[in-house]
Amino acid sequence: MTLLVIGGSGFLGAELVRRAVAAGHATAATFATGPGRVAGATWHALDLHAPDRIDAVVAEVGPRVMINATSSRSDWAVTAEGPVRLAMAAVKYGSRLIQVSSDAVFSGARVHYDESCLPDPLTPYGAAKAAAETGVRLVHTDAVIARTSLIIGDGRRSEHVRAVHGLAAGTRDGVLFTDDIRCPVHVFDLAAALLELASGDSKGVHHLAGADAVSRHELGILVARRDGLDASRLPAGLRAHSALPGGLDIRLDSRATQERLRTTLRGARTFLTTEA
């Protein structure tokens, strides 16, 4: 399988590239500012604002499958429009496409969301992700939309893990919300599951989130204990009392997708208390 990972130098993208190379796949990856460090992959500079460059990279690589693991919270053109440009190139060159999306496409009004639920975002980022989903599925009817939640790893590349370390060290301001509930997934599990989807003939919407619903504060405590930090130093608060937009309790139901996968999407209470 020839695989092209869009955003291969990012947190999830780097793990996708590493696993794909280790599995013996012909692997290419793109970067915005600098190539990743995974040997065995070919690297291509790519600006998702530039349709001609997208077309050129896809034409050069000729991938059987493309996985878009990149987004920018502050850039609609990258998060919403970029995936549609990728979908157009995938159709033109006969490639499958997996678009990685987010639980941010939901408001939290119904708490539990399976693959049949329609997006109802509350934030600009959620709206951009939802727009990408719609555009991709219109352009590339066989594309996979893979929604996930908070992505956690063993090092500090995960945004949430960095926040926990900063709060525990007293070098970062803020609190961890006790009423902000998600279903975190380990980057190892997510990458493995995405590559399973890439190797098959799946299409449509799939949920790839962890099995446990935990608050950001509970998640922080689990990270702190795993990393030998003082969990008592992690301040708690209520998101409902803050001015931050977005849903509170959003739980992706991944059971239907999990039944089709060999990869187990572990819950945070498992992967943060056992060896990854």
C-alpha positions as CSV (number, residue, x, y, z in Angstrom):
1,M,0.0,0.0,0.0
2,T,1.3,3.5,-0.9
3,L,0.2,5.9,1.8
4,L,0.3,9.7,2.0
5,V,0.0,11.2,5.4
6,I,-1.0,14.9,5.3
7,G,0.5,16.6,8.4
8,G,3.1,13.8,8.9
9,S,5.2,15.9,11.2
10,G,2.4,16.5,13.7
11,F,1.6,14.5,16.8
12,L,-0.8,12.0,15.2
13,G,0.8,12.2,11.8
14,A,4.3,11.3,13.1
15,E,2.9,8.1,14.7
16,L,1.0,7.2,11.5
17,V,4.2,7.6,9.5
18,R,6.3,5.6,12.0
19,R,3.8,2.7,12.0
20,A,3.3,2.7,8.3
21,V,7.0,2.6,7.6
22,A,7.5,-0.2,10.2
23,A,4.7,-2.2,8.5
24,G,6.5,-2.0,5.2
25,H,4.2,0.4,3.4
26,A,5.6,2.8,0.9
27,T,5.0,6.0,2.9
28,A,5.1,9.7,2.0
29,A,4.2,12.5,4.3
30,T,3.7,16.3,4.1
31,F,4.8,19.1,6.4
32,A,4.1,22.8,6.7
33,T,7.3,24.1,8.4
34,G,9.8,21.2,8.5
35,P,10.0,17.5,7.7
36,G,9.5,14.9,10.4
37,R,12.2,12.7,11.8
38,V,10.9,9.3,10.7
39,A,13.4,7.6,8.4
40,G,12.1,5.6,5.5
41,A,9.4,8.1,4.5
42,T,9.6,10.6,1.7
43,W,8.7,14.2,2.8
44,H,7.0,16.9,0.8
45,A,6.4,20.5,1.7
46,L,2.7,21.3,1.5
47,D,0.6,24.4,2.1
48,L,-3.1,23.5,2.2
49,H,-3.9,27.0,1.0
50,A,-2.4,26.1,-2.4
51,P,-4.6,23.9,-4.6
52,D,-1.9,23.6,-7.3
53,R,0.6,22.3,-4.7
54,I,-1.9,19.7,-3.4
55,D,-2.4,18.5,-6.9
56,A,1.3,18.2,-7.6
57,V,2.1,16.3,-4.4
58,V,-0.7,13.8,-4.9
59,A,0.2,13.3,-8.6
60,E,3.9,12.7,-7.6
61,V,3.2,10.3,-4.8
62,G,0.3,8.4,-6.4
63,P,-1.1,7.1,-3.1
64,R,-3.6,4.3,-2.8
65,V,-4.7,6.0,0.5
66,M,-4.4,9.5,1.9
67,I,-4.9,10.3,5.6
68,N,-5.4,13.9,6.5
69,A,-4.1,14.3,10.1
70,T,-3.7,18.0,10.0
71,S,-5.8,21.0,11.1
72,S,-5.5,24.5,12.4
73,R,-7.9,25.8,15.0
74,S,-7.4,29.4,13.9
75,D,-7.3,28.9,10.1
76,W,-10.6,28.1,8.3
77,A,-8.8,27.6,5.0
78,V,-6.7,24.8,6.5
79,T,-9.3,23.1,8.7
80,A,-12.4,23.5,6.5
81,E,-11.3,24.1,2.9
82,G,-8.0,22.2,2.8
83,P,-9.7,18.8,3.3
84,V,-12.1,19.5,0.4
85,R,-9.1,20.3,-1.9
86,L,-7.5,17.0,-0.8
87,A,-10.7,15.2,-1.6
88,M,-10.8,16.7,-5.1
89,A,-7.2,15.6,-5.6
90,A,-8.0,12.1,-4.3
91,V,-10.9,11.7,-6.7
92,K,-8.8,13.0,-9.6
93,Y,-6.0,10.5,-9.0
94,G,-8.1,7.6,-7.8
95,S,-7.0,7.6,-4.1
96,R,-9.0,6.7,-1.0
97,L,-9.2,9.4,1.6
98,I,-9.5,9.3,5.4
99,Q,-10.4,12.6,6.9
100,V,-9.6,12.8,10.7
101,S,-12.3,14.8,12.4
102,S,-13.2,15.7,16.0
103,D,-15.8,15.4,18.7
104,A,-15.9,19.2,18.5
105,V,-18.5,18.9,15.7
106,F,-21.0,18.1,18.5
107,S,-22.6,20.5,21.0
108,G,-23.0,18.0,23.9
109,A,-26.8,18.5,24.0
110,R,-27.4,14.7,23.7
111,V,-24.1,13.6,25.5
112,H,-23.8,10.3,23.7
113,Y,-23.0,10.4,20.0
114,D,-22.8,7.4,17.6
115,E,-21.9,7.5,13.9
116,S,-25.4,8.3,12.8
117,C,-25.5,11.7,14.7
118,L,-25.4,14.9,12.7
119,P,-22.9,17.7,13.6
120,D,-24.2,20.6,15.6
121,P,-21.0,22.5,16.5
122,L,-20.8,25.4,19.0
123,T,-17.3,26.7,18.2
124,P,-15.5,28.0,15.1
125,Y,-13.2,25.0,15.2
126,G,-16.1,22.6,15.5
127,A,-17.8,24.4,12.6
128,A,-14.7,24.2,10.5
129,K,-14.4,20.4,11.2
130,A,-18.1,19.9,10.4
131,A,-17.8,21.9,7.1
132,A,-14.8,19.7,6.2
133,E,-16.8,16.6,6.8
134,T,-19.7,17.8,4.6
135,G,-17.4,19.0,1.8
136,V,-15.3,15.9,1.8
137,R,-18.3,13.5,1.6
138,L,-19.9,15.6,-1.2
139,V,-16.7,15.5,-3.3
140,H,-15.5,12.0,-2.4
141,T,-18.5,9.8,-1.7
142,D,-16.3,6.8,-0.6
143,A,-14.2,8.8,1.9
144,V,-13.9,7.9,5.5
145,I,-14.7,10.5,8.2
146,A,-12.8,9.3,11.4
147,R,-14.0,11.3,14.4
148,T,-11.8,11.2,17.5
149,S,-11.5,12.9,20.9
150,L,-8.5,14.1,23.0
151,I,-5.3,12.4,21.8
152,I,-2.9,11.4,24.5
153,G,0.6,10.0,24.3
154,D,3.6,9.0,26.4
155,G,5.6,12.2,25.9
156,R,4.7,15.9,25.9
157,R,3.7,16.3,22.3
158,S,0.1,15.9,23.4
159,E,-1.4,19.3,24.2
160,H,-3.2,18.0,27.3
161,V,-0.1,16.3,28.7
162,R,1.9,19.5,28.3
163,A,-0.9,21.4,30.1
164,V,-0.8,19.0,33.0
165,H,3.0,19.2,33.4
166,G,2.8,23.0,33.3
167,L,0.0,23.2,35.9
168,A,1.8,20.7,38.2
169,A,5.0,22.7,37.9
170,G,3.3,26.0,38.5
171,T,4.6,27.4,35.2
172,R,1.2,27.5,33.6
173,D,-2.0,29.3,34.6
174,G,-5.5,27.8,34.4
175,V,-7.6,25.0,35.8
176,L,-8.7,21.5,34.7
177,F,-12.5,21.3,34.4
178,T,-14.4,18.7,36.3
179,D,-17.5,19.1,34.1
180,D,-15.8,18.9,30.7
181,I,-16.2,15.2,29.7
182,R,-14.5,13.5,26.7
183,C,-13.4,10.0,25.6
184,P,-9.6,10.4,25.3
185,V,-7.7,8.0,23.0
186,H,-4.0,7.0,23.0
187,V,-2.2,8.1,19.9
188,F,-0.8,4.5,19.5
189,D,-4.4,3.1,19.3
190,L,-5.7,5.8,17.1
191,A,-2.9,5.5,14.6
192,A,-3.2,1.7,14.5
193,A,-7.0,2.0,14.0
194,L,-6.6,4.5,11.2
195,L,-4.1,2.3,9.4
196,E,-6.6,-0.6,9.7
197,L,-9.2,1.5,8.0
198,A,-6.7,2.5,5.4
199,S,-5.9,-1.1,4.6
200,G,-9.5,-2.1,4.1
201,D,-12.4,-0.8,2.1
202,S,-14.2,1.2,4.8
203,K,-16.1,4.3,3.9
204,G,-18.5,6.7,5.7
205,V,-18.3,7.9,9.3
206,H,-16.3,6.0,12.0
207,H,-15.8,7.0,15.7
208,L,-12.3,6.3,17.1
209,A,-12.4,7.4,20.7
210,G,-11.3,5.7,23.9
211,A,-13.7,3.5,25.9
212,D,-13.7,5.7,29.1
213,A,-15.5,9.0,29.5
214,V,-13.5,11.1,31.9
215,S,-13.3,14.8,32.9
216,R,-10.3,16.9,31.9
217,H,-9.5,17.0,35.6
218,E,-9.6,13.2,36.1
219,L,-7.5,12.9,32.9
220,G,-5.0,15.3,34.4
221,I,-4.8,13.3,37.6
222,L,-4.2,10.1,35.6
223,V,-1.5,11.7,33.6
224,A,0.2,13.2,36.7
225,R,0.2,9.8,38.5
226,R,1.6,8.1,35.4
227,D,4.4,10.7,35.0
228,G,5.3,11.0,38.7
229,L,3.8,14.4,39.2
230,D,2.0,15.8,42.3
231,A,-1.6,15.5,41.3
232,S,-2.7,17.6,44.3
233,R,-1.2,20.6,42.5
234,L,-3.7,20.4,39.7
235,P,-6.4,23.1,40.1
236,A,-10.0,22.1,39.5
237,G,-12.8,24.3,38.1
238,L,-16.1,24.3,36.3
239,R,-16.2,25.1,32.6
240,A,-19.8,26.1,33.1
241,H,-18.6,29.0,35.2
242,S,-16.1,30.1,32.5
243,A,-16.6,32.1,29.3
244,L,-15.1,29.4,27.1
245,P,-17.5,28.3,24.3
246,G,-18.2,24.6,23.4
247,G,-20.0,21.6,24.7
248,L,-19.5,20.2,28.1
249,D,-20.2,16.5,28.0
250,I,-19.4,14.9,24.6
251,R,-19.0,11.2,24.5
252,L,-18.2,9.5,21.2
253,D,-19.8,6.0,21.0
254,S,-17.2,4.0,19.1
255,R,-18.7,0.5,19.7
256,A,-19.9,0.0,16.1
257,T,-16.5,0.8,14.7
258,Q,-14.7,-1.1,17.4
259,E,-16.5,-4.3,16.4
260,R,-14.9,-4.1,13.0
261,L,-11.3,-3.5,14.2
262,R,-8.6,-5.7,15.6
263,T,-7.1,-2.7,17.4
264,T,-8.6,-2.1,20.8
265,L,-9.4,1.5,21.6
266,R,-8.5,1.5,25.2
267,G,-9.9,3.9,27.8
268,A,-7.8,6.5,29.6
269,R,-8.2,4.6,32.9
270,T,-6.5,1.7,31.2
271,F,-3.8,3.2,29.0
272,L,-2.7,5.7,31.7
273,T,-2.3,3.0,34.4
274,T,-0.6,0.3,32.3
275,E,2.2,0.1,29.8
276,A,1.2,1.7,26.5
